[in-house]
Amino acid sequence: MLAKTGTQPKDIFENWPESYYEEESLTKRKEYLEAYLKDHPSSESDQRRLNILNQRFSVKGKQEIDQFIRAWMMIKICENDRISFLNRKSKEKELRENLRQLCILDHEKNEELIREWRDFARKYLIICCESHSYRTAAFGLIPMNDEKTAMRIAREVDLVTRIIPSRFGLEEECSSFRETVIDVYCSLLENGKEYWQSYLEN
Protein backbone atom coordinates (compact mmCIF):
# COMPACT_ATOMS: atom_id res chain seq x y z
CA MET A 1 0.00 0.00 0.00
CA LEU A 2 2.87 2.35 0.73
CA ALA A 3 5.09 3.84 -1.94
CA LYS A 4 8.79 3.01 -1.72
CA THR A 5 10.86 5.20 0.58
CA GLY A 6 14.56 5.94 0.65
CA THR A 7 17.19 4.45 2.93
CA GLN A 8 19.11 6.26 5.63
CA PRO A 9 22.71 7.17 4.79
CA LYS A 10 25.52 5.79 6.97
CA ASP A 11 26.74 9.29 7.82
CA ILE A 12 23.91 11.29 9.41
CA PHE A 13 25.60 14.55 8.44
CA GLU A 14 25.78 13.54 4.80
CA ASN A 15 23.20 15.39 2.71
CA TRP A 16 22.02 17.42 5.71
CA PRO A 17 19.19 18.15 6.52
CA GLU A 18 17.62 15.39 4.41
CA SER A 19 19.49 12.78 6.44
CA TYR A 20 18.15 14.37 9.64
CA TYR A 21 14.55 13.65 8.60
CA GLU A 22 15.41 10.08 7.66
CA GLU A 23 16.38 9.31 11.27
CA GLU A 24 13.33 7.69 12.89
CA SER A 25 14.35 8.17 16.54
CA LEU A 26 13.43 11.62 17.85
CA THR A 27 16.01 11.21 20.62
CA LYS A 28 18.79 10.64 18.09
CA ARG A 29 17.50 13.47 15.94
CA LYS A 30 17.91 15.87 18.83
CA GLU A 31 21.41 14.56 19.54
CA TYR A 32 22.42 14.93 15.89
CA LEU A 33 20.84 18.36 15.58
CA GLU A 34 22.58 19.66 18.70
CA ALA A 35 25.88 18.26 17.44
CA TYR A 36 25.34 19.90 14.06
CA LEU A 37 24.54 23.24 15.70
CA LYS A 38 27.69 22.97 17.78
CA ASP A 39 29.68 22.98 14.55
CA HIS A 40 27.32 25.41 12.77
CA PRO A 41 26.13 27.82 15.51
CA SER A 42 25.06 30.48 13.00
CA SER A 43 22.58 28.20 11.22
CA GLU A 44 19.25 29.91 11.83
CA SER A 45 17.33 27.22 9.97
CA ASP A 46 18.71 24.51 12.24
CA GLN A 47 17.96 26.58 15.33
CA ARG A 48 14.36 26.81 14.12
CA ARG A 49 14.46 23.07 13.49
CA LEU A 50 15.55 22.48 17.08
CA ASN A 51 12.85 24.76 18.49
CA ILE A 52 10.18 22.88 16.55
CA LEU A 53 11.60 19.51 17.58
CA ASN A 54 11.49 20.58 21.23
CA GLN A 55 7.82 21.43 20.73
CA ARG A 56 7.12 18.07 19.13
CA PHE A 57 9.27 15.77 21.20
CA SER A 58 9.35 14.85 24.88
CA VAL A 59 10.62 11.93 26.95
CA LYS A 60 8.86 10.06 29.75
CA GLY A 61 11.22 7.60 31.35
CA LYS A 62 12.74 5.81 28.37
CA GLN A 63 9.73 6.40 26.15
CA GLU A 64 9.79 8.91 23.31
CA ILE A 65 6.56 10.88 23.08
CA ASP A 66 5.56 12.44 19.78
CA GLN A 67 3.39 15.36 20.89
CA PHE A 68 2.22 15.93 17.30
CA ILE A 69 0.73 12.44 17.20
CA ARG A 70 -0.76 12.92 20.65
CA ALA A 71 -2.41 16.21 19.65
CA TRP A 72 -3.73 14.64 16.42
CA MET A 73 -5.30 11.78 18.38
CA MET A 74 -6.83 14.18 20.91
CA ILE A 75 -8.50 16.10 18.07
CA LYS A 76 -9.62 12.87 16.41
CA ILE A 77 -11.47 11.58 19.47
CA CYS A 78 -13.64 14.72 19.44
CA GLU A 79 -15.48 13.37 16.38
CA ASN A 80 -18.62 12.44 18.30
CA ASP A 81 -18.57 15.29 20.79
CA ARG A 82 -21.78 17.24 20.98
CA ILE A 83 -21.18 20.98 21.01
CA SER A 84 -23.64 22.98 23.08
CA PHE A 85 -23.88 26.45 24.55
CA LEU A 86 -22.67 25.06 27.87
CA ASN A 87 -19.51 23.31 26.66
CA ARG A 88 -18.58 25.29 23.54
CA LYS A 89 -15.93 27.44 25.21
CA SER A 90 -14.21 24.52 26.91
CA LYS A 91 -14.25 22.44 23.71
CA GLU A 92 -12.81 25.30 21.69
CA LYS A 93 -10.11 25.85 24.33
CA GLU A 94 -9.20 22.16 24.16
CA LEU A 95 -9.01 22.24 20.36
CA ARG A 96 -6.88 25.38 20.36
CA GLU A 97 -4.45 23.80 22.82
CA ASN A 98 -4.02 20.80 20.53
CA LEU A 99 -3.60 23.03 17.48
CA ARG A 100 -0.89 24.94 19.35
CA GLN A 101 0.80 21.66 20.15
CA LEU A 102 0.85 20.96 16.42
CA CYS A 103 2.37 24.43 15.88
CA ILE A 104 -0.70 25.43 13.86
CA LEU A 105 -1.70 28.32 16.12
CA ASP A 106 0.64 30.96 17.54
CA HIS A 107 3.64 29.72 15.60
CA GLU A 108 5.60 31.19 12.72
CA LYS A 109 4.97 29.38 9.46
CA ASN A 110 8.32 28.58 7.86
CA GLU A 111 10.03 25.94 5.76
CA GLU A 112 11.27 24.04 8.81
CA LEU A 113 7.77 23.78 10.24
CA ILE A 114 6.39 22.49 6.94
CA ARG A 115 9.13 19.86 6.88
CA GLU A 116 8.28 18.81 10.44
CA TRP A 117 4.61 18.55 9.52
CA ARG A 118 5.54 16.43 6.51
CA ASP A 119 7.68 14.19 8.67
CA PHE A 120 4.90 13.77 11.22
CA ALA A 121 2.36 12.99 8.49
CA ARG A 122 4.62 10.39 6.91
CA LYS A 123 5.25 8.72 10.26
CA TYR A 124 1.59 8.69 11.26
CA LEU A 125 0.31 7.46 7.90
CA ILE A 126 2.82 4.60 7.95
CA ILE A 127 1.54 3.63 11.40
CA CYS A 128 -2.02 3.58 10.04
CA CYS A 129 -1.10 1.54 6.97
CA GLU A 130 0.84 -1.03 8.97
CA SER A 131 -1.57 -1.30 11.90
CA HIS A 132 -3.64 -4.49 12.00
CA SER A 133 -6.39 -2.80 13.99
CA TYR A 134 -6.55 0.13 11.58
CA ARG A 135 -6.85 -2.20 8.59
CA THR A 136 -9.74 -4.21 10.03
CA ALA A 137 -13.42 -3.57 10.76
CA ALA A 138 -16.05 -5.12 13.03
CA PHE A 139 -13.84 -5.26 16.15
CA GLY A 140 -10.84 -6.50 14.18
CA LEU A 141 -12.64 -9.46 12.64
CA ILE A 142 -12.91 -8.29 9.04
CA PRO A 143 -9.76 -7.27 7.14
CA MET A 144 -10.03 -4.27 4.82
CA ASN A 145 -8.33 -4.03 1.45
CA ASP A 146 -5.96 -1.19 0.51
CA GLU A 147 -8.68 0.98 -0.99
CA LYS A 148 -10.94 0.81 2.06
CA THR A 149 -7.98 1.48 4.35
CA ALA A 150 -6.99 4.47 2.22
CA MET A 151 -10.56 5.81 2.41
CA ARG A 152 -10.52 5.39 6.17
CA ILE A 153 -7.28 7.35 6.42
CA ALA A 154 -8.61 10.05 4.08
CA ARG A 155 -11.68 10.45 6.24
CA GLU A 156 -9.49 10.85 9.32
CA VAL A 157 -7.31 13.46 7.60
CA ASP A 158 -10.40 15.42 6.62
CA LEU A 159 -11.87 15.06 10.09
CA VAL A 160 -8.81 16.38 11.94
CA THR A 161 -7.71 19.07 9.50
CA ARG A 162 -11.09 20.48 8.40
CA ILE A 163 -14.29 19.05 9.87
CA ILE A 164 -13.54 19.47 13.57
CA PRO A 165 -11.72 22.83 13.21
CA SER A 166 -14.65 24.15 11.15
CA ARG A 167 -16.95 23.72 14.16
CA PHE A 168 -15.10 26.65 15.72
CA GLY A 169 -14.26 28.65 12.59
CA LEU A 170 -10.63 27.50 12.57
CA GLU A 171 -10.49 25.81 9.17
CA GLU A 172 -8.52 28.70 7.63
CA GLU A 173 -5.89 28.52 10.37
CA CYS A 174 -5.51 24.80 9.62
CA SER A 175 -5.31 25.18 5.84
CA SER A 176 -1.49 25.02 5.49
CA PHE A 177 -1.29 22.02 7.80
CA ARG A 178 -4.13 20.34 5.90
CA GLU A 179 -2.47 20.90 2.53
CA THR A 180 0.77 19.44 3.87
CA VAL A 181 -0.85 16.27 5.24
CA ILE A 182 -2.87 15.75 2.05
CA ASP A 183 0.25 16.15 -0.08
CA VAL A 184 2.04 13.48 1.99
CA TYR A 185 -1.01 11.21 1.75
CA CYS A 186 -1.06 11.53 -2.05
CA SER A 187 2.67 10.92 -2.45
CA LEU A 188 3.20 8.24 0.20
CA LEU A 189 0.30 5.91 -0.58
CA GLU A 190 0.27 4.03 -3.83
CA ASN A 191 -2.56 5.55 -5.88
CA GLY A 192 -2.84 8.20 -3.17
CA LYS A 193 -4.00 10.95 -5.52
CA GLU A 194 -6.73 8.74 -6.92
CA TYR A 195 -7.84 7.66 -3.46
CA TRP A 196 -8.03 11.25 -2.22
CA GLN A 197 -10.00 12.35 -5.25
CA SER A 198 -12.34 9.42 -4.80
CA TYR A 199 -12.86 10.38 -1.16
CA LEU A 200 -13.74 13.97 -2.13
CA GLU A 201 -16.24 12.78 -4.71
CA ASN A 202 -18.08 10.45 -2.30
C-alpha positions as CSV (number, residue, x, y, z in Angstrom):
1,M,0.0,0.0,0.0
2,L,2.9,2.4,0.7
3,A,5.1,3.8,-1.9
4,K,8.8,3.0,-1.7
5,T,10.9,5.2,0.6
6,G,14.6,5.9,0.6
7,T,17.2,4.4,2.9
8,Q,19.1,6.3,5.6
9,P,22.7,7.2,4.8
10,K,25.5,5.8,7.0
11,D,26.7,9.3,7.8
12,I,23.9,11.3,9.4
13,F,25.6,14.6,8.4
14,E,25.8,13.5,4.8
15,N,23.2,15.4,2.7
16,W,22.0,17.4,5.7
17,P,19.2,18.2,6.5
18,E,17.6,15.4,4.4
19,S,19.5,12.8,6.4
20,Y,18.1,14.4,9.6
21,Y,14.6,13.7,8.6
22,E,15.4,10.1,7.7
23,E,16.4,9.3,11.3
24,E,13.3,7.7,12.9
25,S,14.3,8.2,16.5
26,L,13.4,11.6,17.9
27,T,16.0,11.2,20.6
28,K,18.8,10.6,18.1
29,R,17.5,13.5,15.9
30,K,17.9,15.9,18.8
31,E,21.4,14.6,19.5
32,Y,22.4,14.9,15.9
33,L,20.8,18.4,15.6
34,E,22.6,19.7,18.7
35,A,25.9,18.3,17.4
36,Y,25.3,19.9,14.1
37,L,24.5,23.2,15.7
38,K,27.7,23.0,17.8
39,D,29.7,23.0,14.6
40,H,27.3,25.4,12.8
41,P,26.1,27.8,15.5
42,S,25.1,30.5,13.0
43,S,22.6,28.2,11.2
44,E,19.2,29.9,11.8
45,S,17.3,27.2,10.0
46,D,18.7,24.5,12.2
47,Q,18.0,26.6,15.3
48,R,14.4,26.8,14.1
49,R,14.5,23.1,13.5
50,L,15.6,22.5,17.1
51,N,12.8,24.8,18.5
52,I,10.2,22.9,16.5
53,L,11.6,19.5,17.6
54,N,11.5,20.6,21.2
55,Q,7.8,21.4,20.7
56,R,7.1,18.1,19.1
57,F,9.3,15.8,21.2
58,S,9.4,14.8,24.9
59,V,10.6,11.9,27.0
60,K,8.9,10.1,29.8
61,G,11.2,7.6,31.4
62,K,12.7,5.8,28.4
63,Q,9.7,6.4,26.2
64,E,9.8,8.9,23.3
65,I,6.6,10.9,23.1
66,D,5.6,12.4,19.8
67,Q,3.4,15.4,20.9
68,F,2.2,15.9,17.3
69,I,0.7,12.4,17.2
70,R,-0.8,12.9,20.7
71,A,-2.4,16.2,19.7
72,W,-3.7,14.6,16.4
73,M,-5.3,11.8,18.4
74,M,-6.8,14.2,20.9
75,I,-8.5,16.1,18.1
76,K,-9.6,12.9,16.4
77,I,-11.5,11.6,19.5
78,C,-13.6,14.7,19.4
79,E,-15.5,13.4,16.4
80,N,-18.6,12.4,18.3
81,D,-18.6,15.3,20.8
82,R,-21.8,17.2,21.0
83,I,-21.2,21.0,21.0
84,S,-23.6,23.0,23.1
85,F,-23.9,26.4,24.5
86,L,-22.7,25.1,27.9
87,N,-19.5,23.3,26.7
88,R,-18.6,25.3,23.5
89,K,-15.9,27.4,25.2
90,S,-14.2,24.5,26.9
91,K,-14.2,22.4,23.7
92,E,-12.8,25.3,21.7
93,K,-10.1,25.9,24.3
94,E,-9.2,22.2,24.2
95,L,-9.0,22.2,20.4
96,R,-6.9,25.4,20.4
97,E,-4.5,23.8,22.8
98,N,-4.0,20.8,20.5
99,L,-3.6,23.0,17.5
100,R,-0.9,24.9,19.4
101,Q,0.8,21.7,20.2
102,L,0.8,21.0,16.4
103,C,2.4,24.4,15.9
104,I,-0.7,25.4,13.9
105,L,-1.7,28.3,16.1
106,D,0.6,31.0,17.5
107,H,3.6,29.7,15.6
108,E,5.6,31.2,12.7
109,K,5.0,29.4,9.5
110,N,8.3,28.6,7.9
111,E,10.0,25.9,5.8
112,E,11.3,24.0,8.8
113,L,7.8,23.8,10.2
114,I,6.4,22.5,6.9
115,R,9.1,19.9,6.9
116,E,8.3,18.8,10.4
117,W,4.6,18.6,9.5
118,R,5.5,16.4,6.5
119,D,7.7,14.2,8.7
120,F,4.9,13.8,11.2
121,A,2.4,13.0,8.5
122,R,4.6,10.4,6.9
123,K,5.2,8.7,10.3
124,Y,1.6,8.7,11.3
125,L,0.3,7.5,7.9
126,I,2.8,4.6,8.0
127,I,1.5,3.6,11.4
128,C,-2.0,3.6,10.0
129,C,-1.1,1.5,7.0
130,E,0.8,-1.0,9.0
131,S,-1.6,-1.3,11.9
132,H,-3.6,-4.5,12.0
133,S,-6.4,-2.8,14.0
134,Y,-6.6,0.1,11.6
135,R,-6.8,-2.2,8.6
136,T,-9.7,-4.2,10.0
137,A,-13.4,-3.6,10.8
138,A,-16.1,-5.1,13.0
139,F,-13.8,-5.3,16.1
140,G,-10.8,-6.5,14.2
141,L,-12.6,-9.5,12.6
142,I,-12.9,-8.3,9.0
143,P,-9.8,-7.3,7.1
144,M,-10.0,-4.3,4.8
145,N,-8.3,-4.0,1.5
146,D,-6.0,-1.2,0.5
147,E,-8.7,1.0,-1.0
148,K,-10.9,0.8,2.1
149,T,-8.0,1.5,4.3
150,A,-7.0,4.5,2.2
151,M,-10.6,5.8,2.4
152,R,-10.5,5.4,6.2
153,I,-7.3,7.4,6.4
154,A,-8.6,10.1,4.1
155,R,-11.7,10.4,6.2
156,E,-9.5,10.8,9.3
157,V,-7.3,13.5,7.6
158,D,-10.4,15.4,6.6
159,L,-11.9,15.1,10.1
160,V,-8.8,16.4,11.9
161,T,-7.7,19.1,9.5
162,R,-11.1,20.5,8.4
163,I,-14.3,19.1,9.9
164,I,-13.5,19.5,13.6
165,P,-11.7,22.8,13.2
166,S,-14.6,24.2,11.1
167,R,-16.9,23.7,14.2
168,F,-15.1,26.6,15.7
169,G,-14.3,28.6,12.6
170,L,-10.6,27.5,12.6
171,E,-10.5,25.8,9.2
172,E,-8.5,28.7,7.6
173,E,-5.9,28.5,10.4
174,C,-5.5,24.8,9.6
175,S,-5.3,25.2,5.8
176,S,-1.5,25.0,5.5
177,F,-1.3,22.0,7.8
178,R,-4.1,20.3,5.9
179,E,-2.5,20.9,2.5
180,T,0.8,19.4,3.9
181,V,-0.8,16.3,5.2
182,I,-2.9,15.7,2.1
183,D,0.2,16.1,-0.1
184,V,2.0,13.5,2.0
185,Y,-1.0,11.2,1.7
186,C,-1.1,11.5,-2.0
187,S,2.7,10.9,-2.5
188,L,3.2,8.2,0.2
189,L,0.3,5.9,-0.6
190,E,0.3,4.0,-3.8
191,N,-2.6,5.5,-5.9
192,G,-2.8,8.2,-3.2
193,K,-4.0,11.0,-5.5
194,E,-6.7,8.7,-6.9
195,Y,-7.8,7.7,-3.5
196,W,-8.0,11.2,-2.2
197,Q,-10.0,12.4,-5.2
198,S,-12.3,9.4,-4.8
199,Y,-12.9,10.4,-1.2
200,L,-13.7,14.0,-2.1
201,E,-16.2,12.8,-4.7
202,N,-18.1,10.4,-2.3
